[in-house]
Amino acid sequence: RGEYQKSFGPQVEVRPISGQQGNSIVFEAIHKYKNRGYRKGTPPKRLRVIVNDLAYGGHLSSQVMGAMGPHVEKDSITERYAVDFFPVMKDNPYQIDVAETIKLVEKFKPDALVFGKSMIIGREPVKEISDALDQMYGRDNPDRPVLVYDAAHVLGLLGQHFQNPFLEGIDLVVASTHKTWPSLERGVILGNLRKGLIMEELWKYIVDTTFPGHVSDHPPASLVASYIDAVEMNANGEEYARKVIGNTKAFAKAAHLLRLSVIGDAADDMTLTHQVLF
């Protein structure tokens, strides 16, 4: 962890009350960050983004009807929002098609890509897409899309048994602390913004947008309990994730033996998380 912290941070903001509010803060902060060079009197730039389709597990907050809506571009004639969905694999619509996503990035030059879902049974291809963006833009290019991972439903599973988006090249993780992370109702924003690079400035916008922008307290009465839960997860989180995922795989296998129609990749025993889809 020491080498990781020297390179990346990490940055942590724990004021938001939920992952939903955390997403709202992050989308607004990215909007401000992308407009940091605009002069007074010029119209602010709105965002173009790629997100997971709601039909395949994407979360409401990343859609135009949710927290993303106020920050994305809208065509004045067609009234179409500049929100594109990740292309998906034909044989598994719950898995992102990396090659087609890269084509979409090349075509539309989005400002942000938002990974993560509320219905998620596999890894998101963060490393593959992050590496491709490094080749396309360079790591320190201000036009490089911001990579966000909505880990509200899988925060407690992140690590060696599922995936580690920080080590795979993600910039920001937003999550709830009351789902697979077994704690009180809170939200966290975690930064993976490399020190000394242009995007490190994004963290200032996140901090300022959080307070005084969206919230005014943390709340302190429950902070000690949340801290204790974090200490316990630091000590036992890998074993906890292993057992949760193992139990889910066992359930999926049993459902398959009962001839139920389980959705997913057979190579992963139909799931890599705490969820099974039918």
Backbone as numpy.savetxt, mean C-alpha at the origin, in Angstrom:
# Nx Ny Nz CAx CAy CAz Cx Cy Cz
18.63 -5.11 10.72 17.82 -3.90 10.72 18.66 -2.64 10.72
19.84 -2.70 11.31 20.67 -1.50 11.39 21.02 -0.95 10.03
21.48 -1.82 9.11 21.82 -1.37 7.77 20.62 -0.83 7.04
19.46 -1.47 7.25 18.23 -1.01 6.62 17.89 0.41 7.07
18.00 0.67 8.37 17.65 1.98 8.90 18.62 3.06 8.42
19.88 2.72 8.24 20.85 3.70 7.76 20.50 4.16 6.34
19.97 3.24 5.54 19.68 3.55 4.14 18.34 4.22 3.94
17.33 3.81 4.69 15.97 4.21 4.37 15.28 5.05 5.43
15.66 5.01 6.64 14.87 5.67 7.67 14.82 4.74 8.89
13.68 4.10 9.18 12.41 4.36 8.51 11.66 5.53 9.15
10.67 6.05 8.47 9.84 7.10 9.02 8.53 6.48 9.47
7.97 6.96 10.57 6.73 6.42 11.11 5.82 7.56 11.55
4.54 7.49 11.19 3.53 8.42 11.67 2.37 7.59 12.20
2.00 7.78 13.47 1.00 6.92 14.09 -0.25 7.68 14.54
-0.45 8.89 14.07 -1.61 9.64 14.51 -2.94 9.20 13.89
-3.01 8.79 12.62 -4.30 8.51 12.01 -5.09 7.47 12.80
-6.42 7.60 12.82 -7.24 6.69 13.60 -7.46 5.37 12.89
-7.26 5.30 11.58 -7.47 4.06 10.85 -6.65 4.07 9.58
-6.57 2.91 8.93 -5.88 2.86 7.65 -6.57 3.70 6.60
-7.91 3.76 6.65 -8.66 4.58 5.70 -8.22 6.04 5.78
-8.14 6.57 6.99 -7.71 7.95 7.18 -6.24 8.11 6.79
-5.44 7.08 7.04 -4.05 7.12 6.62 -3.93 7.24 5.11
-4.75 6.49 4.37 -4.74 6.60 2.91 -5.11 8.00 2.46
-6.11 8.58 3.10 -6.53 9.94 2.75 -5.39 10.93 2.93
-4.64 10.77 4.02 -3.50 11.64 4.28 -2.41 11.45 3.23
-2.11 10.19 2.92 -1.04 9.90 1.96 -1.39 10.43 0.57
-2.63 10.23 0.11 -3.01 10.70 -1.22 -2.93 12.23 -1.30
-3.36 12.89 -0.24 -3.28 14.36 -0.22 -1.82 14.82 -0.19
-0.99 14.12 0.59 0.42 14.49 0.67 1.13 14.30 -0.67
0.82 13.21 -1.38 1.41 12.99 -2.70 0.97 14.09 -3.66
-0.29 14.48 -3.56 -0.81 15.58 -4.38 0.00 16.86 -4.14
0.26 17.17 -2.88 1.04 18.36 -2.54 2.49 18.22 -3.01
3.04 17.04 -2.81 4.44 16.78 -3.21 4.62 16.95 -4.71
3.70 16.44 -5.48 3.80 16.55 -6.94 3.60 17.98 -7.42
3.07 18.84 -6.57 2.86 20.24 -6.93 3.87 21.19 -6.28
4.91 20.63 -5.68 5.83 21.47 -4.91 6.57 22.49 -5.76
6.72 22.25 -7.07 7.44 23.18 -7.92 6.56 24.18 -8.65
5.26 24.09 -8.44 4.36 24.99 -9.15 4.40 26.39 -8.55
4.32 27.39 -9.42 4.32 28.77 -8.96 2.90 29.26 -8.72
2.78 30.30 -7.91 1.47 30.88 -7.65 0.86 31.40 -8.95
-0.43 31.23 -9.07 -1.12 31.69 -10.26 -1.27 30.64 -11.33
-0.60 29.50 -11.15 -0.74 28.41 -12.12 -1.66 27.34 -11.54
-2.46 26.69 -12.36 -3.36 25.66 -11.84 -2.59 24.47 -11.29
-2.96 23.96 -10.12 -2.24 22.82 -9.54 -2.44 21.56 -10.38
-1.43 20.75 -10.42 -1.50 19.47 -11.11 -2.25 18.45 -10.25
-3.17 17.76 -10.87 -3.83 16.66 -10.18 -3.18 15.34 -10.61
-3.48 14.29 -9.88 -2.75 13.04 -10.02 -3.34 12.11 -11.07
-2.46 11.30 -11.64 -2.88 10.12 -12.39 -2.33 8.92 -11.64
-3.16 7.90 -11.40 -2.75 6.79 -10.55 -3.16 5.46 -11.16
-2.50 4.40 -10.70 -2.88 3.03 -11.01 -3.19 2.34 -9.69
-4.37 1.72 -9.60 -4.81 1.09 -8.36 -5.40 -0.29 -8.67
-5.66 -1.05 -7.64 -6.34 -2.34 -7.80 -7.84 -2.13 -8.01
-8.40 -2.87 -8.95 -9.82 -2.80 -9.25 -10.64 -3.28 -8.06
-11.68 -2.55 -7.74 -12.57 -2.93 -6.63 -13.14 -4.33 -6.85
-13.38 -4.70 -8.11 -13.96 -6.01 -8.41 -13.02 -7.16 -8.08
-11.71 -6.86 -7.97 -10.74 -7.90 -7.67 -10.02 -7.65 -6.36
-10.73 -7.04 -5.42 -10.21 -6.92 -4.07 -9.70 -5.55 -3.67
-9.64 -4.59 -4.61 -9.16 -3.25 -4.27 -10.01 -2.61 -3.19
-9.42 -1.66 -2.47 -10.13 -1.02 -1.36 -10.82 0.26 -1.82
-11.95 0.56 -1.20 -12.74 1.74 -1.55 -11.95 3.04 -1.47
-11.03 3.13 -0.50 -10.32 4.39 -0.30 -9.43 4.75 -1.49
-9.06 3.75 -2.31 -8.20 4.02 -3.46 -8.99 4.28 -4.74
-10.31 4.34 -4.63 -11.16 4.56 -5.78 -11.59 6.02 -5.83
-12.18 6.43 -6.97 -12.59 7.83 -7.11 -13.72 8.18 -6.17
-14.52 7.18 -5.73 -15.59 7.47 -4.78 -15.08 7.52 -3.35
-13.79 7.21 -3.17 -13.20 7.22 -1.85 -12.19 8.35 -1.68
-11.17 8.08 -0.87 -10.19 9.12 -0.52 -9.37 9.60 -1.70
-9.27 8.78 -2.75 -8.47 9.18 -3.91 -9.16 10.25 -4.75
-10.49 10.28 -4.72 -11.27 11.12 -5.62 -10.86 12.58 -5.73
-10.68 13.30 -4.60 -10.38 14.73 -4.68 -9.01 15.06 -5.28
-8.15 14.07 -5.48 -6.77 14.34 -5.85 -6.40 13.90 -7.26
-7.32 13.29 -7.99 -7.00 12.78 -9.32 -7.58 13.68 -10.40
-6.90 13.67 -11.55 -7.32 14.48 -12.69 -8.65 13.97 -13.24
-9.43 14.91 -13.79 -10.71 14.56 -14.40 -10.83 15.28 -15.73
-11.07 14.52 -16.78 -11.19 15.10 -18.12 -12.44 15.97 -18.17
-12.29 17.22 -18.59 -13.40 18.17 -18.59 -14.48 17.83 -19.60
-14.12 17.04 -20.62 -15.10 16.68 -21.67 -15.74 15.32 -21.38
-14.90 14.30 -21.18 -15.43 12.95 -20.96 -15.83 12.72 -19.51
-15.32 13.58 -18.60 -15.54 13.46 -17.16 -14.96 12.14 -16.61
-14.00 11.57 -17.32 -13.36 10.36 -16.86 -12.19 10.71 -15.94
-12.12 10.06 -14.81 -11.02 10.27 -13.88 -9.76 9.55 -14.35
-8.62 10.11 -14.02 -7.34 9.54 -14.44 -6.90 8.46 -13.46
-7.76 7.47 -13.31 -7.48 6.31 -12.47 -7.53 5.07 -13.35
-6.43 4.36 -13.43 -6.36 3.13 -14.21 -6.20 1.96 -13.26
-6.73 0.81 -13.65 -6.62 -0.39 -12.84 -5.43 -1.23 -13.28
-4.78 -1.85 -12.29 -3.71 -2.79 -12.62 -4.26 -3.86 -13.56
-3.59 -4.12 -14.67 -3.98 -5.28 -15.50 -3.76 -6.56 -14.69
-4.59 -7.56 -14.91 -4.50 -8.79 -14.12 -4.26 -9.99 -15.03
-3.80 -11.08 -14.45 -3.52 -12.30 -15.19 -4.83 -12.95 -15.63
-4.86 -13.49 -16.82 -6.08 -14.11 -17.34 -6.49 -15.32 -16.53
-5.52 -16.08 -16.04 -5.84 -17.30 -15.30 -6.01 -17.05 -13.80
-5.73 -15.82 -13.35 -5.90 -15.47 -11.95 -6.11 -13.97 -11.84
-7.36 -13.50 -11.88 -7.64 -12.06 -11.87 -7.29 -11.37 -10.56
-6.85 -12.13 -9.57 -6.44 -11.53 -8.30 -4.93 -11.33 -8.24
-4.25 -11.55 -9.38 -2.80 -11.36 -9.47 -2.49 -10.33 -10.55
-1.65 -9.36 -10.24 -1.29 -8.29 -11.18 -0.41 -8.83 -12.30
-0.69 -8.40 -13.52 0.13 -8.73 -14.69 1.24 -7.67 -14.79
2.46 -8.07 -14.46 3.58 -7.12 -14.39 3.89 -6.51 -15.76
3.99 -7.33 -16.78 4.36 -6.84 -18.11 3.35 -5.81 -18.62
2.07 -6.09 -18.44 1.04 -5.16 -18.90 1.02 -3.89 -18.04
1.36 -4.02 -16.77 1.44 -2.84 -15.90 2.54 -1.90 -16.36
3.69 -2.46 -16.73 4.79 -1.63 -17.21 4.39 -0.89 -18.48
3.66 -1.54 -19.36 3.16 -0.87 -20.57 2.24 0.28 -20.20
1.41 0.07 -19.20 0.49 1.12 -18.75 1.26 2.31 -18.18
2.31 2.03 -17.43 3.16 3.10 -16.88 3.82 3.88 -18.01
4.36 3.18 -18.98 5.01 3.84 -20.11 4.03 4.72 -20.88
2.79 4.30 -20.98 1.78 5.03 -21.74 1.27 6.27 -21.01
0.97 6.13 -19.71 0.28 7.20 -19.00 1.15 7.99 -18.02
2.35 7.51 -17.71 3.25 8.20 -16.78 2.53 8.58 -15.47
2.04 7.62 -14.72 1.27 7.92 -13.51 2.13 8.56 -12.42
1.47 9.23 -11.49 2.15 9.84 -10.36 2.30 8.87 -9.20
1.43 7.88 -9.12 1.49 6.92 -8.01 0.88 5.60 -8.43
1.40 4.51 -7.83 0.82 3.18 -7.96 0.47 2.72 -6.56
-0.75 2.25 -6.37 -1.21 1.85 -5.05 -1.46 0.34 -5.03
-0.57 -0.39 -4.36 -0.70 -1.82 -4.19 -1.54 -2.11 -2.94
-1.83 -3.39 -2.74 -2.57 -3.79 -1.55 -4.07 -3.79 -1.78
-4.76 -4.65 -1.04 -6.20 -4.83 -1.23 -6.87 -5.13 0.11
-8.20 -5.09 0.09 -8.95 -5.56 1.24 -9.26 -7.04 1.10
-9.19 -7.55 -0.13 -9.38 -8.98 -0.40 -8.12 -9.45 -1.13
-7.19 -10.05 -0.37 -5.86 -10.32 -0.92 -5.43 -11.73 -0.55
-5.06 -12.51 -1.56 -4.67 -13.90 -1.31 -3.25 -14.21 -1.79
-2.58 -13.21 -2.35 -1.23 -13.44 -2.84 -0.35 -12.21 -2.70
0.92 -12.38 -3.03 1.86 -11.27 -2.96 1.57 -10.25 -4.07
1.85 -9.01 -3.79 1.81 -7.97 -4.81 3.20 -7.91 -5.45
3.31 -7.74 -6.77 4.62 -7.76 -7.43 5.38 -6.43 -7.28
5.63 -6.08 -6.04 6.27 -4.79 -5.75 7.69 -4.75 -6.32
8.49 -5.78 -6.05 9.88 -5.76 -6.47 10.01 -5.69 -7.99
9.23 -6.51 -8.70 9.32 -6.54 -10.15 9.00 -5.18 -10.75
7.96 -4.53 -10.24 7.56 -3.23 -10.79 8.50 -2.13 -10.32
8.95 -2.19 -9.07 9.90 -1.20 -8.57 11.21 -1.25 -9.35
11.71 -2.45 -9.61 12.94 -2.59 -10.39 12.77 -2.03 -11.80
11.61 -2.29 -12.40 11.35 -1.78 -13.74 11.29 -0.25 -13.75
10.71 0.33 -12.72 10.64 1.79 -12.63 12.02 2.40 -12.42
12.87 1.71 -11.67 14.25 2.18 -11.50 14.96 2.26 -12.85
14.70 1.29 -13.71 15.31 1.30 -15.03 14.71 2.38 -15.92
13.42 2.61 -15.79 12.74 3.59 -16.63 13.06 5.03 -16.22
13.06 5.28 -14.91 13.16 6.65 -14.40 14.49 6.93 -13.71
15.08 5.92 -13.08 16.15 6.16 -12.14 15.54 6.38 -10.77
16.25 5.99 -9.73 15.68 6.05 -8.38 15.45 7.48 -7.89
16.24 8.42 -8.35 16.16 9.79 -7.82 15.55 10.76 -8.83
14.62 10.29 -9.62 13.93 11.12 -10.60 12.63 11.63 -9.99
12.40 12.96 -9.94 11.17 13.47 -9.33 9.90 13.04 -10.04
10.02 12.58 -11.29 8.85 12.12 -12.03 8.53 10.66 -11.78
9.40 9.96 -11.06 9.16 8.55 -10.76 7.89 8.40 -9.93
7.00 7.47 -10.28 5.77 7.29 -9.49 6.07 6.91 -8.05
5.27 7.41 -7.14 5.35 7.01 -5.74 4.66 5.65 -5.60
5.31 4.71 -4.92 4.76 3.38 -4.74 4.21 3.25 -3.32
2.90 3.00 -3.24 2.20 2.90 -1.97 1.68 1.48 -1.80
1.73 0.96 -0.59 1.19 -0.37 -0.29 0.15 -0.22 0.82
-1.11 -0.48 0.50 -2.17 -0.47 1.50 -2.17 -1.83 2.19
-1.59 -1.87 3.38 -1.42 -3.13 4.12 -2.42 -3.25 5.26
-3.56 -2.58 5.13 -4.54 -2.57 6.23 -4.90 -3.98 6.68
-5.04 -4.90 5.71 -5.49 -6.24 6.05 -4.36 -7.23 6.28
-3.14 -6.88 5.95 -2.04 -7.84 6.04 -0.84 -7.33 6.83
-1.00 -6.25 7.58 0.14 -5.68 8.30 0.80 -6.72 9.21
0.00 -7.53 9.89 0.54 -8.52 10.81 1.21 -9.70 10.13
1.05 -9.80 8.80 1.64 -10.92 8.05 2.89 -10.52 7.29
3.19 -9.25 7.21 4.34 -8.81 6.44 5.63 -9.36 7.04
6.49 -9.84 6.17 7.73 -10.45 6.63 8.08 -11.65 5.78
8.86 -12.55 6.30 9.43 -13.65 5.50 8.38 -14.67 5.04
7.24 -14.76 5.72 6.24 -15.76 5.36 5.24 -15.26 4.32
5.21 -13.95 4.08 4.31 -13.40 3.08 5.09 -12.53 2.11
5.27 -11.28 2.44 6.17 -10.43 1.66 6.58 -9.24 2.50
7.73 -8.65 2.12 8.25 -7.49 2.84 8.35 -6.34 1.85
7.29 -5.53 1.72 7.28 -4.48 0.69 8.40 -3.46 0.84
8.86 -3.21 2.07 9.97 -2.27 2.24 11.22 -2.75 1.53
11.57 -4.00 1.72 12.78 -4.54 1.10 12.60 -4.78 -0.39
11.36 -4.71 -0.86 11.09 -4.92 -2.28 11.01 -3.62 -3.07
11.12 -2.46 -2.39 11.19 -1.20 -3.11 10.01 -0.29 -2.94
9.08 -0.61 -2.02 7.92 0.26 -1.81 8.38 1.55 -1.12
7.63 2.63 -1.34 7.96 3.92 -0.73 7.18 4.16 0.56
5.88 3.81 0.54 5.03 4.07 1.69 4.13 2.86 1.96
4.00 2.51 3.23 3.03 1.51 3.66 2.01 2.20 4.56
0.73 2.00 4.26 -0.35 2.53 5.09 -1.14 1.35 5.61
-1.51 1.36 6.89 -2.17 0.18 7.44 -3.04 0.51 8.64
-3.98 -0.38 8.90 -4.73 -0.41 10.16 -3.97 -1.29 11.13
-4.20 -1.07 12.43 -3.52 -1.87 13.45 -4.51 -2.77 14.19
-5.66 -3.03 13.59 -6.69 -3.80 14.30 -7.27 -4.92 13.45
-6.47 -5.39 12.46 -6.92 -6.54 11.66 -5.93 -7.68 11.91
-5.07 -8.04 10.95 -4.10 -9.10 11.26 -3.03 -8.61 12.24
-2.86 -7.31 12.36 -2.02 -6.78 13.44 -2.94 -6.67 14.65
-2.77 -7.51 15.68 -3.77 -7.63 16.75 -3.61 -6.55 17.82
-4.19 -5.38 17.55 -4.04 -4.28 18.50 -5.29 -3.41 18.47
-5.19 -2.22 19.02 -6.30 -1.29 19.08 -6.53 -0.62 17.73
-7.68 0.04 17.63 -8.04 0.70 16.38 -7.19 1.95 16.17
-6.23 1.81 15.27 -5.35 2.92 14.91 -4.96 2.76 13.45
-4.20 3.72 12.99 -3.61 3.61 11.67 -2.16 4.04 11.71
-1.36 3.49 10.80 0.04 3.87 10.73 0.41 4.19 9.29
1.32 5.13 9.15 1.94 5.42 7.86 3.43 5.20 8.04
3.99 4.30 7.25 5.40 3.94 7.36 6.13 4.37 6.11
7.24 5.06 6.28 7.99 5.57 5.14 9.24 4.76 4.86
9.50 4.56 3.58 10.70 3.86 3.12 11.42 4.78 2.13
11.50 6.05 2.49 12.01 7.08 1.58 13.51 7.26 1.81
14.29 6.91 0.82 15.75 6.87 0.98 16.31 8.25 1.34
17.19 8.27 2.32 17.79 9.52 2.77 18.65 10.13 1.68
18.52 11.44 1.53 19.33 12.15 0.57 18.77 12.19 -0.83
17.70 11.45 -1.11 17.09 11.46 -2.42 15.90 12.41 -2.44
15.46 12.77 -3.63 14.42 13.77 -3.79 13.15 13.39 -3.05
12.76 12.11 -3.12 11.48 11.72 -2.55 11.46 11.77 -1.03
12.62 11.93 -0.40 12.62 12.07 1.06 11.78 13.26 1.49
11.68 14.27 0.62 10.89 15.47 0.93 9.41 15.14 1.09
8.94 14.04 0.49 7.55 13.66 0.60 7.13 13.46 2.04
8.08 12.99 2.88 7.72 12.72 4.28 7.26 13.98 5.00
7.86 15.11 4.68 7.44 16.37 5.32 5.98 16.67 5.00
5.59 16.41 3.77 4.19 16.65 3.39 3.26 15.71 4.13
3.70 14.48 4.37 2.87 13.53 5.11 2.70 13.98 6.56
3.79 14.40 7.19 3.72 14.85 8.58 2.81 16.07 8.70
2.99 17.05 7.83 2.18 18.27 7.90 0.72 18.03 7.54
0.47 17.09 6.62 -0.91 16.78 6.25 -1.61 16.03 7.38
-0.85 15.22 8.11 -1.42 14.50 9.25 -1.81 15.48 10.35
-0.85 16.25 10.81 -1.09 17.27 11.83 -0.40 18.57 11.42
-1.16 19.64 11.32 -2.55 19.84 11.75 -3.61 19.60 10.67
-3.24 18.92 9.58 -4.18 18.81 8.47 -5.41 17.97 8.75
-5.23 16.74 9.29 -6.37 15.83 9.45 -6.71 15.50 10.89
-5.74 15.47 11.79 -6.00 15.09 13.17 -5.29 16.04 14.10
-5.76 16.09 15.36 -5.16 16.99 16.33 -4.62 16.28 17.56
-4.85 14.95 17.68 -4.25 14.21 18.79 -4.01 12.77 18.35
-3.46 11.92 19.25 -3.00 10.61 18.75 -3.78 9.36 19.14
-4.72 9.21 19.96 -5.00 9.79 21.27 -4.13 9.13 22.33
-3.65 9.86 23.30 -2.62 9.34 24.22 -3.11 8.25 25.17
-4.40 8.19 25.48 -4.90 7.23 26.48 -4.62 5.79 26.08
-4.59 5.52 24.76 -4.40 4.14 24.31 -3.02 3.89 23.72
-2.16 4.89 23.76 -0.86 4.77 23.10 0.03 3.73 23.77
-0.02 3.63 25.10 0.82 2.66 25.80 0.43 1.24 25.42
-0.87 0.96 25.32 -1.32 -0.37 24.93 -0.87 -0.70 23.52
-0.94 0.27 22.62 -0.50 0.05 21.25 1.00 -0.22 21.21
1.74 0.47 22.06 3.20 0.25 22.13 3.50 -1.17 22.61
2.79 -1.62 23.63 3.02 -2.98 24.15 2.71 -4.02 23.07
1.61 -3.80 22.33 1.27 -4.71 21.24 2.38 -4.74 20.19
2.97 -3.59 19.89 4.06 -3.52 18.91 5.29 -4.27 19.40
5.59 -4.14 20.69 6.72 -4.87 21.27 6.50 -6.38 21.15
5.29 -6.82 21.46 4.97 -8.25 21.36 5.08 -8.74 19.92
4.62 -7.93 18.96 4.71 -8.34 17.56 6.14 -8.35 17.07
6.96 -7.44 17.54 8.38 -7.45 17.18 9.04 -8.74 17.66
8.61 -9.22 18.81 9.21 -10.43 19.38 8.63 -11.71 18.78
7.34 -11.71 18.47 6.68 -12.96 18.08 5.96 -12.88 16.74
6.14 -11.78 16.02 5.37 -11.56 14.80 5.61 -12.58 13.71
6.85 -13.02 13.52 7.14 -13.98 12.46 6.45 -15.32 12.73
6.50 -15.77 13.98 5.84 -17.03 14.34 4.32 -16.88 14.23
3.81 -15.75 14.66 2.37 -15.47 14.54 1.94 -15.52 13.08
2.68 -14.85 12.18 2.33 -14.84 10.76 2.40 -16.25 10.18
3.44 -17.01 10.55 3.59 -18.38 10.04 2.38 -19.22 10.40
1.91 -19.11 11.64 0.79 -19.92 12.09 -0.52 -19.47 11.45
-0.72 -18.17 11.33 -1.94 -17.66 10.68 -2.02 -18.16 9.24
-0.93 -17.99 8.50 -0.92 -18.41 7.09 -1.04 -19.93 6.99
-0.38 -20.67 7.89 -0.49 -22.12 7.89 -1.91 -22.59 8.13
-2.61 -21.95 9.06 -4.00 -22.30 9.33 -4.88 -22.03 8.11
-4.63 -20.92 7.44 -5.44 -20.57 6.27 -5.21 -21.57 5.15
-3.96 -21.95 4.93 -3.66 -22.95 3.91 -4.35 -24.28 4.22
-4.35 -24.67 5.48 -5.00 -25.92 5.87 -6.50 -25.85 5.60
-7.09 -24.71 5.88 -8.52 -24.53 5.62 -8.80 -24.61 4.13
-7.96 -23.96 3.32 -8.15 -23.99 1.87 -8.03 -25.41 1.32
-7.05 -26.17 1.82 -6.89 -27.56 1.38 -8.11 -28.40 1.74
-8.61 -28.20 2.96 -9.78 -28.96 3.39 -11.00 -28.61 2.53
-11.15 -27.34 2.21 -12.26 -26.91 1.36 -12.15 -27.53 -0.03
-10.92 -27.62 -0.52 -10.70 -28.21 -1.84 -11.05 -29.70 -1.83
-10.69 -30.40 -0.76 -11.00 -31.82 -0.64 -12.51 -32.05 -0.58
-13.23 -31.05 -0.08 -14.69 -31.14 -0.02 -15.33 -30.71 -1.34
-14.46 -30.51 -2.34 -14.90 -30.14 -3.69 -15.56 -28.76 -3.76
-15.19 -27.90 -2.84 -15.61 -26.50 -2.93 -14.71 -25.78 -3.92
-15.25 -24.79 -4.58 -14.50 -24.06 -5.61 -13.65 -22.97 -4.97
-12.40 -23.29 -4.68 -11.49 -22.35 -4.04 -10.71 -21.60 -5.12
-10.67 -20.28 -5.00 -10.00 -19.43 -5.99 -8.57 -19.16 -5.54
-7.63 -19.24 -6.49 -6.25 -18.91 -6.15 -5.25 -19.73 -6.93
-4.00 -19.57 -6.57 -2.90 -20.26 -7.24 -2.59 -21.57 -6.50
-2.71 -22.68 -7.22 -2.47 -23.98 -6.59 -1.04 -24.10 -6.06
-0.10 -23.42 -6.72 1.30 -23.47 -6.27 1.47 -22.85 -4.89
0.54 -21.97 -4.50 0.56 -21.33 -3.18 -0.48 -21.92 -2.24
-0.99 -23.12 -2.58 -2.07 -23.73 -1.79 -3.29 -22.83 -1.72
-3.48 -22.04 -2.77 -4.64 -21.18 -2.97 -4.62 -19.88 -2.15
-3.67 -19.72 -1.26 -3.60 -18.49 -0.47 -2.23 -18.33 0.17
-1.84 -17.08 0.38 -0.62 -16.76 1.12 -0.93 -15.84 2.29
-2.21 -15.63 2.58 -2.59 -14.68 3.62 -3.54 -15.35 4.62
-4.41 -14.55 5.21 -5.39 -15.03 6.17 -6.75 -15.22 5.51
-6.82 -15.10 4.20 -8.09 -15.14 3.50 -8.14 -16.31 2.51
-9.34 -16.87 2.35 -9.60 -17.88 1.33 -10.79 -17.40 0.53
-10.69 -17.46 -0.80 -11.77 -17.00 -1.67 -12.45 -18.18 -2.33
-13.77 -18.08 -2.42 -14.57 -19.12 -3.06 -15.34 -18.53 -4.24
